[in-house]
Amino acid sequence: MTDRNQESGFTMIATVIAMSIIMLLAVVAVAAVNGDTHLTRRDLDSKKAFEAAKAGIDDYSYHLNANSGYWAECASVPAPNAVNQQGSTTKRRSVPGNTGATYALELIPATGQSTCNPATISTATTSMIETGETLPGSFRIRSNGYSGNAKASIVATFKPPSFLDYVYFTQRETLDPVSYGFEIGSSELEKANKLCSLTWQEGRYDEPIWEKYNSETRRTESQYCFKISFATGDQIKGPIHTNDAIAINGTPSLGRNSADMIEVGAEPPGWYPINNTSVDRPNFVGTFTTRAPVLVPPASNSQLAEIAQPTFRYTGQIQICLSGTTMTVGNNGTCTGKYTGSIPTNGVIYVSNGSCTDAPYSPFTATYPTTSGCGNVYVQGEYSGQLTIAAQNDIIINGNLTRESGSNGMLGLIANNFVRIYHPFCASASGTPTCTTTTAETGVRECNGGENGAGTLYNPEIDAAILAIEHSIIVDHYDCGNVLGTLNVEGALAQKYRGPVGTGSNTSPSTGYLKNYVYDNRLHYLEPPSFIDPKPANWVIGRETLG
């Protein structure tokens, strides 16, 4: 009996201890669950706050694209809105969908300014638009997202689209009509101008430029706008944009990484094969997109004539030789006679037409007169300053044009017509070269076994942002002479039509140059002075950062 009572006592004690342990574990478990619940809610609020900040950026972008002057109204934009001056988040909007999250936008003034001033477009521009070297022409907003006790902020930098966003830009992916060799003023050239200005989808290849029956071969012969393709061996090292579709021959490599956008204006698929899709397959290293916005330059570069200071407005042909932050300007094919000194303080040089009586340009008959009334600029040298050179007619690069090592130099070249690579060619009807100086260059269309003339550029290096508004970036006499090596360009190239730089293939060139085009990444946030932007210029987000 006594033993049984003792056992009952021990059992009771064990039961109480076990129940205590269970209760303690339960308390710990409940605490842990509450902690996890709190952690999960905090994570969810943080995520919702970030999404709310993104929604604020999207909301502002929508209004800005609907009204490109929305930014200039500062915080006085029509209600409802969440737009505040910097330092205030009073005006907020809820994220659609009953998420409980809200956002508030702050306008970040330009460097050295304190608040966005909407009094006039001038005061708004001064107070909001950056004018320094970093992202000139841009403005910033901060979007703050809120959910519960969580907050997230994103700073978006808005900038107008730029030709400088791409290492390679074209309006039309076909040969410039002047490059077919048709006589100036001929019906063939007129037809080429009409057809080749169409995009691929508008029917560029629906009919020939000319068509005729050959009685000797008993066949109908014809010529269509030329299909210029990206081919095996091509490496375009940077972002690309065309308002057209692109032709693919083999397996070219386009872009350097996924951050490089490969944009085409055409509908999907945006590219077409020269042969067939079993052998023609592009290697899009960059991110390929179709239906890209159409970017078009203004009709001319005349706005730069107004910006250039009187001392740096020239009439008729000149030669510019750059050296650091100084330059010499001359004519008659030399760098003396007009100016020696610093580059202009506002960084713009403009050359206008005078009495321009030269024959229309053809790459097959190009010559280099020592004087001309046309607004042509010959340019070469090494620079370290910030400069844009604009010509009413052509720009001819007649020597290496490079940025001084270690400098922050930036050079823009803008021609209304052509940007040309100097290539004097000496032709001879007998097949024997007859000249060794550029002054003896004949301008004869046929190569006739001639040779490259004096001053020909072998493996030239060009560091510049280049724009040919109405025509092309082209090599004179690209179809004649010995192979010239590689055309090395670091910067950006923008043109209406594709200009040829040689003949043959990348693996077996016949004349002219191979291509090595590399994007200057500084062009994402720097640009040459007063460089021309596309029209119309809707705002795009150039950069997003947390903060």
C-alpha positions as a printed NumPy array, in Angstrom:
array([[   0.   ,    0.   ,    0.   ],
       [   2.758,    2.332,    0.947],
       [   4.688,    1.434,   -2.218],
       [   1.606,    2.098,   -4.322],
       [   1.155,    5.581,   -2.755],
       [   4.795,    6.385,   -3.396],
       [   4.421,    5.346,   -7.038],
       [   1.333,    7.588,   -7.346],
       [   3.335,   10.511,   -5.947],
       [   6.194,    9.976,   -8.343],
       [   3.713,    9.703,  -11.215],
       [   2.054,   12.98 ,  -10.248],
       [   5.412,   14.788,  -10.088],
       [   6.452,   13.394,  -13.468],
       [   3.138,   14.437,  -14.971],
       [   3.454,   17.981,  -13.632],
       [   7.018,   18.256,  -14.956],
       [   5.985,   16.946,  -18.365],
       [   3.043,   19.364,  -18.548],
       [   5.344,   22.233,  -17.602],
       [   7.787,   21.314,  -20.331],
       [   4.958,   21.055,  -22.873],
       [   3.563,   24.446,  -21.83 ],
       [   7.037,   25.988,  -22.058],
       [   7.534,   24.561,  -25.534],
       [   4.114,   25.856,  -26.537],
       [   4.985,   29.351,  -25.336],
       [   8.269,   29.233,  -27.242],
       [   6.474,   27.979,  -30.352],
       [   3.848,   30.734,  -30.16 ],
       [   6.573,   33.336,  -29.714],
       [   8.442,   31.929,  -32.686],
       [   5.323,   31.935,  -34.839],
       [   4.538,   35.517,  -33.849],
       [   8.115,   36.464,  -34.702],
       [   7.874,   34.798,  -38.109],
       [   4.534,   36.477,  -38.727],
       [   6.029,   39.853,  -37.839],
       [   9.047,   39.192,  -40.065],
       [   6.847,   38.114,  -42.96 ],
       [   4.662,   41.22 ,  -42.603],
       [   7.732,   43.462,  -42.527],
       [   9.117,   41.794,  -45.646],
       [   5.765,   42.146,  -47.375],
       [   5.537,   45.828,  -46.474],
       [   9.063,   46.424,  -47.769],
       [   8.188,   44.767,  -51.048],
       [   4.934,   46.723,  -51.342],
       [   6.77 ,   49.972,  -50.588],
       [   9.276,   49.286,  -53.359],
       [   6.479,   48.45 ,  -55.808],
       [   4.714,   51.655,  -54.78 ],
       [   7.863,   53.648,  -55.548],
       [   7.984,   51.99 ,  -58.976],
       [   4.312,   52.86 ,  -59.501],
       [   5.146,   56.499,  -58.788],
       [   7.835,   56.497,  -61.493],
       [   5.414,   54.869,  -63.945],
       [   2.724,   57.443,  -63.13 ],
       [   5.084,   60.364,  -63.758],
       [   6.386,   58.773,  -66.974],
       [   2.824,   58.393,  -68.253],
       [   2.024,   62.065,  -67.746],
       [   5.396,   63.155,  -69.158],
       [   4.887,   61.152,  -72.36 ],
       [   1.386,   62.585,  -72.738],
       [   2.728,   66.119,  -72.221],
       [   6.462,   66.59 ,  -72.796],
       [   6.276,   69.901,  -70.874],
       [   4.783,   68.281,  -67.766],
       [   8.083,   68.661,  -65.911],
       [   8.074,   72.452,  -66.412],
       [   4.853,   72.823,  -64.388],
       [   6.813,   71.662,  -61.349],
       [   4.402,   70.794,  -58.506],
       [   1.551,   72.781,  -60.065],
       [   0.4  ,   69.958,  -62.332],
       [  -3.328,   69.149,  -62.58 ],
       [  -4.912,   67.136,  -59.764],
       [  -4.955,   64.37 ,  -58.784],
       [  -1.2  ,   64.122,  -58.484],
       [   1.525,   63.178,  -56.028],
       [   4.1  ,   65.727,  -57.232],
       [   5.881,   67.709,  -54.512],
       [   8.834,   70.036,  -54.277],
       [  11.996,   68.487,  -52.848],
       [  11.73 ,   67.786,  -49.11 ],
       [   7.941,   67.451,  -49.092],
       [   5.79 ,   64.314,  -49.358],
       [   2.475,   65.925,  -48.468],
       [   0.726,   64.999,  -51.702],
       [   0.405,   61.238,  -52.042],
       [  -1.53 ,   58.806,  -54.19 ],
       [  -2.658,   55.277,  -53.461],
       [  -1.378,   52.401,  -55.529],
       [  -4.289,   50.93 ,  -57.541],
       [  -5.675,   47.625,  -56.297],
       [  -6.446,   48.382,  -52.613],
       [  -2.952,   47.36 ,  -51.527],
       [  -2.809,   50.016,  -48.842],
       [   0.464,   51.304,  -50.302],
       [   0.982,   54.923,  -51.356],
       [   3.621,   56.984,  -53.121],
       [   4.831,   60.581,  -53.13 ],
       [   7.051,   62.225,  -55.747],
       [   9.745,   64.832,  -55.091],
       [  11.216,   67.07 ,  -57.797],
       [  15.004,   67.228,  -57.416],
       [  16.32 ,   70.649,  -58.527],
       [  19.29 ,   70.989,  -60.854],
       [  22.734,   71.247,  -59.308],
       [  23.043,   74.58 ,  -57.498],
       [  19.264,   75.187,  -57.439],
       [  16.922,   74.918,  -54.441],
       [  13.455,   74.386,  -55.883],
       [  11.614,   73.907,  -59.168],
       [  10.307,   77.295,  -60.363],
       [   7.351,   77.095,  -62.792],
       [   7.023,   80.871,  -63.341],
       [   8.249,   80.639,  -66.949],
       [   9.755,   77.953,  -69.158],
       [  13.085,   79.717,  -68.683],
       [  12.942,   79.588,  -64.876],
       [  11.729,   75.986,  -64.97 ],
       [  14.607,   75.04 ,  -67.244],
       [  17.18 ,   76.813,  -65.084],
       [  15.843,   75.281,  -61.879],
       [  15.376,   71.684,  -63.091],
       [  17.463,   70.848,  -66.169],
       [  21.089,   69.849,  -65.617],
       [  23.647,   71.82 ,  -67.632],
       [  26.919,   70.3  ,  -66.421],
       [  28.999,   67.585,  -68.018],
       [  27.047,   64.747,  -66.387],
       [  23.759,   63.975,  -68.166],
       [  23.25 ,   67.476,  -69.625],
       [  19.64 ,   68.168,  -70.549],
       [  18.279,   65.739,  -67.955],
       [  16.228,   66.16 ,  -64.775],
       [  15.554,   63.943,  -61.761],
       [  12.662,   62.968,  -59.501],
       [  12.532,   60.868,  -56.338],
       [   9.608,   58.484,  -55.87 ],
       [   8.914,   57.43 ,  -52.265],
       [   6.791,   54.321,  -51.682],
       [   5.063,   53.569,  -48.361],
       [   3.429,   50.475,  -46.876],
       [   2.909,   50.044,  -43.137],
       [   6.112,   51.23 ,  -41.493],
       [   8.215,   50.491,  -44.575],
       [   9.54 ,   53.08 ,  -47.024],
       [  11.446,   52.684,  -50.306],
       [  12.818,   55.414,  -52.589],
       [  13.882,   55.39 ,  -56.241],
       [  15.589,   58.27 ,  -58.062],
       [  14.799,   58.367,  -61.791],
       [  16.77 ,   60.479,  -64.265],
       [  14.754,   61.552,  -67.302],
       [  16.534,   62.546,  -70.504],
       [  15.501,   63.087,  -74.114],
       [  16.416,   60.214,  -76.44 ],
       [  19.736,   60.705,  -78.173],
       [  21.597,   59.356,  -81.175],
       [  24.466,   59.065,  -78.721],
       [  22.703,   56.212,  -76.938],
       [  23.889,   53.915,  -79.744],
       [  27.182,   52.953,  -81.317],
       [  25.271,   52.447,  -84.565],
       [  22.12 ,   54.228,  -85.782],
       [  20.427,   54.333,  -89.183],
       [  17.139,   55.517,  -90.547],
       [  17.335,   53.136,  -93.524],
       [  19.224,   49.846,  -93.763],
       [  20.118,   50.209,  -97.413],
       [  22.791,   51.81 ,  -99.545],
       [  22.79 ,   55.576,  -99.971],
       [  21.305,   56.279, -103.442],
       [  24.409,   58.255, -104.469],
       [  26.469,   55.082, -104.01 ],
       [  24.897,   53.282, -106.983],
       [  26.888,   55.284, -109.493],
       [  23.882,   56.732, -111.335],
       [  24.48 ,   59.986, -113.18 ],
       [  23.534,   63.098, -111.231],
       [  20.069,   64.211, -112.386],
       [  19.249,   60.876, -114.05 ],
       [  15.866,   59.17 , -113.802],
       [  17.608,   56.206, -112.176],
       [  18.946,   58.353, -109.35 ],
       [  15.538,   59.951, -108.925],
       [  13.922,   56.498, -108.687],
       [  16.59 ,   55.315, -106.244],
       [  15.944,   58.316, -104.012],
       [  12.241,   57.478, -104.015],
       [  12.416,   53.722, -103.429],
       [  15.422,   53.521, -101.136],
       [  13.963,   56.071,  -98.732],
       [  11.234,   53.535,  -97.885],
       [  11.596,   51.039,  -95.064],
       [  11.692,   47.304,  -95.736],
       [   8.062,   46.984,  -94.599],
       [   6.948,   49.968,  -96.683],
       [   7.954,   48.066,  -99.826],
       [  11.5  ,   49.11 , -100.584],
       [  12.063,   45.955, -102.635],
       [   8.642,   45.723, -104.302],
       [   9.866,   47.176, -107.601],
       [  13.229,   47.741, -109.299],
       [  15.056,   51.02 , -109.692],
       [  15.498,   50.175, -113.377],
       [  14.621,   47.278, -115.634],
       [  15.564,   46.514, -119.25 ],
       [  15.8  ,   43.641, -121.691],
       [  19.289,   42.449, -122.703],
       [  19.083,   41.218, -126.302],
       [  22.45 ,   39.447, -126.069],
       [  21.563,   37.317, -123.058],
       [  17.834,   37.362, -123.875],
       [  17.099,   38.131, -120.28 ],
       [  15.469,   40.996, -118.449],
       [  17.958,   42.717, -116.18 ],
       [  17.068,   44.919, -113.235],
       [  18.456,   46.588, -110.159],
       [  16.775,   46.944, -106.788],
       [  17.752,   48.936, -103.723],
       [  20.748,   47.167, -102.276],
       [  20.333,   44.877,  -99.285],
       [  23.165,   45.64 ,  -96.881],
       [  23.401,   42.972,  -94.212],
       [  25.103,   42.252,  -90.955],
       [  27.308,   39.292,  -91.84 ],
       [  29.366,   36.592,  -90.189],
       [  32.398,   38.254,  -88.649],
       [  30.637,   41.567,  -87.967],
       [  30.988,   42.628,  -84.348],
       [  29.071,   45.744,  -83.392],
       [  30.229,   46.365,  -79.846],
       [  27.484,   48.442,  -78.306],
       [  23.769,   49.317,  -78.452],
       [  22.119,   49.565,  -81.894],
       [  19.023,   51.334,  -83.246],
       [  17.479,   51.444,  -86.694],
       [  14.09 ,   52.754,  -87.786],
       [  14.128,   49.903,  -90.326],
       [  14.445,   46.102,  -90.252],
       [  17.888,   44.502,  -90.439],
       [  19.179,   41.975,  -92.967],
       [  21.178,   39.015,  -91.661],
       [  23.777,   37.061,  -93.628],
       [  25.188,   34.228,  -91.529],
       [  25.792,   34.695,  -87.806],
       [  26.858,   38.255,  -86.963],
       [  27.342,   39.24 ,  -83.321],
       [  25.333,   42.283,  -82.241],
       [  25.91 ,   43.911,  -78.851],
       [  28.345,   43.21 ,  -76.018],
       [  25.986,   42.06 ,  -73.255],
       [  22.305,   42.064,  -72.287],
       [  22.517,   45.735,  -71.264],
       [  23.085,   46.721,  -74.922],
       [  19.717,   47.27 ,  -76.594],
       [  19.362,   46.098,  -80.212],
       [  16.318,   48.119,  -81.335],
       [  14.529,   47.94 ,  -84.687],
       [  11.504,   49.954,  -85.721],
       [  10.006,   47.114,  -87.77 ],
       [   7.257,   44.734,  -86.707],
       [   8.303,   41.263,  -85.47 ],
       [  10.472,   39.451,  -86.34 ],
       [  12.368,   42.686,  -87.137],
       [  15.031,   40.986,  -89.26 ],
       [  15.106,   38.961,  -92.464],
       [  17.604,   36.473,  -93.926],
       [  19.678,   37.103,  -97.037],
       [  19.838,   33.35 ,  -97.702],
       [  17.454,   31.405,  -95.456],
       [  16.788,   31.039,  -91.757],
       [  18.652,   27.73 ,  -91.538],
       [  21.986,   29.477,  -92.179],
       [  21.182,   33.097,  -91.315],
       [  20.791,   33.326,  -87.546],
       [  21.915,   36.5  ,  -85.744],
       [  23.717,   36.221,  -82.432],
       [  21.919,   38.839,  -80.372],
       [  24.321,   39.272,  -77.477],
       [  22.365,   42.417,  -76.656],
       [  18.636,   42.517,  -75.888],
       [  16.688,   42.51 ,  -79.176],
       [  13.435,   44.499,  -79.405],
       [  11.049,   45.337,  -82.255],
       [   8.607,   48.25 ,  -82.749],
       [  11.172,   50.64 ,  -81.328],
       [  10.296,   54.357,  -81.423],
       [  11.212,   56.096,  -84.671],
       [  14.067,   58.548,  -84.131],
       [  14.545,   61.268,  -86.744],
       [  17.032,   64.16 ,  -86.747],
       [  15.93 ,   67.707,  -87.535],
       [  16.028,   68.734,  -91.188],
       [  19.453,   70.363,  -90.799],
       [  22.105,   71.402,  -88.291],
       [  21.384,   75.112,  -88.807],
       [  20.58 ,   75.598,  -85.118],
       [  24.296,   75.207,  -84.422],
       [  25.055,   78.187,  -86.676],
       [  23.179,   80.35 ,  -84.183],
       [  24.954,   78.815,  -81.197],
       [  28.488,   79.229,  -82.572],
       [  30.221,   82.43 ,  -81.504],
       [  30.983,   84.887,  -84.358],
       [  34.727,   84.14 ,  -84.262],
       [  34.009,   80.476,  -84.901],
       [  31.548,   80.843,  -87.77 ],
       [  33.28 ,   80.213,  -91.076],
       [  32.161,   80.365,  -94.692],
       [  33.516,   78.041,  -97.342],
       [  35.969,   75.182,  -97.004],
       [  38.376,   75.084,  -94.035],
       [  40.901,   72.705,  -92.44 ],
       [  40.963,   72.191,  -88.65 ],
       [  43.892,   70.616,  -86.81 ],
       [  43.258,   69.827,  -83.139],
       [  45.857,   69.678,  -80.376],
       [  44.684,   69.26 ,  -76.789],
       [  42.387,   72.185,  -76.003],
       [  43.78 ,   74.319,  -78.841],
       [  43.368,   74.283,  -82.601],
       [  44.602,   75.844,  -85.797],
       [  42.276,   76.7  ,  -88.664],
       [  43.294,   77.335,  -92.245],
       [  42.32 ,   76.832,  -95.847],
       [  44.032,   75.828,  -99.077],
       [  44.588,   72.412,  -97.506],
       [  46.779,   73.717,  -94.664],
       [  46.278,   74.427,  -90.961],
       [  47.419,   78.043,  -91.072],
       [  45.958,   81.375,  -91.978],
       [  42.642,   81.779,  -90.167],
       [  42.977,   81.087,  -86.45 ],
       [  45.354,   79.675,  -83.847],
       [  44.289,   79.412,  -80.22 ],
       [  41.898,   77.783,  -77.782],
       [  38.796,   75.94 ,  -78.892],
       [  35.591,   78.008,  -78.464],
       [  34.355,   78.475,  -74.901],
       [  30.9  ,   77.134,  -75.784],
       [  32.462,   74.31 ,  -77.784],
       [  30.746,   74.885,  -81.164],
       [  32.232,   75.565,  -84.633],
       [  29.999,   76.054,  -87.681],
       [  30.972,   76.185,  -91.358],
       [  28.412,   77.569,  -93.839],
       [  28.151,   77.426,  -97.606],
       [  29.353,   80.441,  -99.499],
       [  29.233,   80.319, -103.28 ],
       [  28.896,   76.551, -103.447],
       [  29.311,   75.58 , -107.11 ],
       [  30.938,   72.163, -106.67 ],
       [  29.381,   69.237, -108.5  ],
       [  27.139,   67.042, -106.31 ],
       [  29.156,   64.522, -104.339],
       [  29.754,   60.999, -105.598],
       [  32.067,   58.559, -103.791],
       [  33.29 ,   57.346, -107.198],
       [  34.524,   60.725, -108.425],
       [  35.472,   62.474, -105.184],
       [  38.282,   65.025, -105.425],
       [  39.883,   67.361, -102.9  ],
       [  40.129,   70.923, -104.222],
       [  42.335,   73.219, -102.171],
       [  39.583,   75.853, -102.098],
       [  35.811,   75.656, -102.292],
       [  32.861,   77.891, -101.53 ],
       [  30.994,   74.918, -100.05 ],
       [  30.72 ,   74.504,  -96.285],
       [  33.202,   71.64 ,  -95.983],
       [  35.456,   70.903,  -93.009],
       [  38.625,   68.818,  -93.159],
       [  39.611,   67.704,  -89.657],
       [  42.374,   65.742,  -87.924],
       [  44.416,   65.764,  -84.719],
       [  44.393,   64.834,  -81.042],
       [  42.091,   66.634,  -78.621],
       [  41.363,   66.853,  -74.899],
       [  38.611,   69.482,  -74.888],
       [  34.849,   69.432,  -75.491],
       [  34.003,   70.362,  -79.081],
       [  31.317,   69.966,  -81.755],
       [  32.161,   70.738,  -85.394],
       [  29.203,   71.201,  -87.752],
       [  29.225,   71.681,  -91.527],
       [  26.438,   72.832,  -93.814],
       [  27.841,   70.47 ,  -96.442],
       [  30.427,   67.703,  -95.699],
       [  33.006,   66.812,  -93.066],
       [  36.13 ,   65.038,  -94.364],
       [  38.347,   63.2  ,  -91.869],
       [  41.848,   63.389,  -93.353],
       [  43.958,   62.079,  -90.481],
       [  43.717,   60.236,  -87.194],
       [  41.231,   61.955,  -84.91 ],
       [  41.799,   60.769,  -81.363],
       [  41.135,   61.699,  -77.77 ],
       [  44.225,   62.496,  -75.732],
       [  45.022,   59.594,  -73.41 ],
       [  43.633,   60.105,  -69.912],
       [  41.592,   63.169,  -70.874],
       [  37.844,   63.685,  -70.708],
       [  37.746,   65.082,  -74.245],
       [  34.562,   64.734,  -76.26 ],
       [  34.183,   65.435,  -79.987],
       [  31.052,   65.687,  -82.116],
       [  30.985,   65.823,  -85.93 ],
       [  27.678,   66.815,  -87.559],
       [  27.316,   67.213,  -91.342],
       [  24.125,   68.004,  -93.194],
       [  25.249,   65.693,  -95.988],
       [  28.241,   63.332,  -95.714],
       [  30.927,   62.528,  -93.206],
       [  33.706,   61.194,  -95.435],
       [  36.919,   59.277,  -94.853],
       [  39.667,   60.811,  -96.973],
       [  40.835,   58.394,  -99.68 ],
       [  42.498,   60.003, -102.702],
       [  42.727,   57.616, -105.62 ],
       [  44.875,   57.864, -108.723],
       [  43.262,   56.26 , -111.75 ],
       [  44.855,   55.53 , -115.124],
       [  43.195,   54.474, -118.353],
       [  46.259,   52.376, -119.176],
       [  46.152,   50.586, -115.856],
       [  49.4  ,   52.197, -114.707],
       [  49.274,   54.608, -111.751],
       [  49.934,   58.126, -112.956],
       [  49.92 ,   60.217, -109.805],
       [  51.484,   60.317, -106.378],
       [  49.963,   63.524, -105.076],
       [  46.387,   64.376, -104.231],
       [  46.393,   67.371, -106.578],
       [  46.788,   65.011, -109.539],
       [  43.687,   63.   , -108.538],
       [  41.534,   62.811, -111.639],
       [  38.02 ,   62.165, -110.389],
       [  37.57 ,   59.418, -112.994],
       [  34.853,   56.987, -111.984],
       [  36.582,   53.757, -113.095],
       [  39.415,   52.352, -110.98 ],
       [  41.398,   51.214, -114.062],
       [  44.173,   49.571, -112.063],
       [  45.074,   52.783, -110.261],
       [  46.495,   53.11 , -106.771],
       [  45.789,   54.755, -103.455],
       [  46.929,   58.378, -103.531],
       [  49.214,   60.319, -101.216],
       [  47.742,   60.849,  -97.751],
       [  45.573,   57.716,  -97.82 ],
       [  44.673,   56.624,  -94.287],
       [  45.684,   53.09 ,  -93.304],
       [  44.035,   51.661,  -90.143],
       [  42.751,   55.091,  -89.093],
       [  41.596,   55.751,  -85.54 ],
       [  38.604,   58.009,  -84.97 ],
       [  37.235,   58.895,  -81.52 ],
       [  34.052,   60.874,  -82.09 ],
       [  30.274,   60.984,  -82.066],
       [  29.358,   61.3  ,  -85.756],
       [  26.054,   62.293,  -87.396],
       [  25.333,   62.531,  -91.148],
       [  21.822,   63.999,  -91.273],
       [  20.754,   63.548,  -94.907],
       [  23.23 ,   60.972,  -96.187],
       [  25.984,   58.682,  -94.933],
       [  29.274,   58.092,  -93.225],
       [  31.294,   56.872,  -96.201],
       [  34.77 ,   56.181,  -97.568],
       [  35.655,   58.032, -100.778],
       [  36.524,   55.62 , -103.617],
       [  35.623,   52.726, -101.322],
       [  35.597,   50.347, -104.308],
       [  39.11 ,   51.158, -105.607],
       [  42.706,   50.586, -104.587],
       [  44.356,   48.184, -102.189],
       [  42.857,   47.097,  -98.873],
       [  43.296,   49.856,  -96.285],
       [  43.172,   47.804,  -93.086],
       [  40.585,   48.46 ,  -90.367],
       [  38.449,   51.527,  -89.754],
       [  38.577,   51.921,  -85.962],
       [  35.86 ,   54.097,  -84.465],
       [  35.256,   54.597,  -80.745],
       [  32.159,   56.652,  -80.122],
       [  28.857,   56.626,  -82.   ],
       [  27.826,   56.635,  -85.677],
       [  24.44 ,   57.918,  -86.848],
       [  23.4  ,   58.25 ,  -90.488],
       [  20.349,   58.253,  -92.722],
       [  21.603,   55.486,  -95.032],
       [  24.339,   52.95 ,  -94.57 ],
       [  27.514,   54.221,  -96.19 ],
       [  29.963,   51.655,  -97.604],
       [  33.531,   51.612,  -96.308],
       [  34.874,   48.864,  -98.596],
       [  34.018,   45.837, -100.721],
       [  34.408,   42.097, -100.297],
       [  33.641,   40.331,  -97.027],
       [  34.843,   40.53 ,  -93.456],
       [  36.998,   37.457,  -93.991],
       [  38.198,   38.442,  -97.463],
       [  38.126,   42.213,  -98.073],
       [  38.803,   43.433, -101.6  ],
       [  39.03 ,   47.199, -101.143],
       [  38.604,   49.74 ,  -98.386],
       [  38.305,   48.883,  -94.716],
       [  37.138,   46.247,  -92.301],
       [  34.998,   47.683,  -89.484],
       [  35.781,   47.909,  -85.772],
       [  33.103,   50.052,  -84.123],
       [  33.189,   50.303,  -80.325],
       [  30.755,   52.296,  -78.191],
       [  32.167,   54.961,  -75.887],
       [  30.257,   54.235,  -72.671],
       [  30.728,   57.839,  -71.533],
       [  28.072,   58.794,  -74.079],
       [  25.449,   57.374,  -71.715],
       [  26.009,   60.398,  -69.475],
       [  28.191,   62.835,  -71.463],
       [  27.736,   64.419,  -74.872],
       [  29.626,   66.857,  -77.097],
       [  28.484,   70.482,  -76.755],
       [  25.015,   71.179,  -78.225],
       [  24.872,   67.819,  -80.016],
       [  21.64 ,   67.412,  -81.982],
       [  18.824,   65.278,  -80.547],
       [  16.06 ,   63.426,  -82.437],
       [  12.75 ,   65.141,  -83.131],
       [  10.282,   64.867,  -81.512],
       [  12.218,   64.198,  -78.345],
       [   9.959,   62.481,  -75.796],
       [  11.536,   61.903,  -72.419],
       [  12.932,   58.506,  -71.496],
       [  14.381,   57.17 ,  -68.249],
       [  18.133,   57.227,  -68.613],
       [  18.949,   55.906,  -65.151],
       [  17.264,   54.559,  -62.003],
       [  18.964,   54.306,  -58.611],
       [  17.825,   53.549,  -55.076],
       [  17.789,   56.487,  -52.705]])
